[in-house]
């Protein structure tokens, strides 16, 4: 009888250890996914700030030299203001998408001009580089958020997520403009 009790205790102990290892693995997986989301989001935020810092001088430079592009400059400035005040990820994604479209239109008008203002090529190159980097990091963030959200509903991560009160991440999506 005592031997059977020892076997039962040993079996129970192994089951508890296996469950703890399973939960530890889930916690570690969530931690890695959280880090990937946070890193990608921090880079998106950094690039949005850099683009905004570059847009100020770009708008100032273009205001005096793009008479027929004034409507495009107004749209660009309005998109920039909407992005700055956007309260949600979805609103930020939409405003950022509109800003990218407006920037493309302004660049298209400007490049048709026979002469460009001094400093324009450098600002154009910097904005194009930022747009490309931003698209890459938005893709990284969106993929990480998708993985995070998928893991929150699967066992054993869902158990750990409930204990940590983890919430799904907003995806970076914009409606077609």
Secondary structure, DSSP 8 states (H G I E B T S, - for coil): -HHHHHHHHHHHHHHHHHHHHHHHHHHHHHHHHHHHHHHHHHHHHHHHHHHHHHHHHHHHHHHTT-GGGHHHHHHHHHHHHHHHH--SHHHHHHHHHHHHHHHHHHHHHHHTSSS--TTHHHHHHHHHHHHHHHHHHHHHHHHHHHHHHHHTTSTTHHHHHHHHT------------
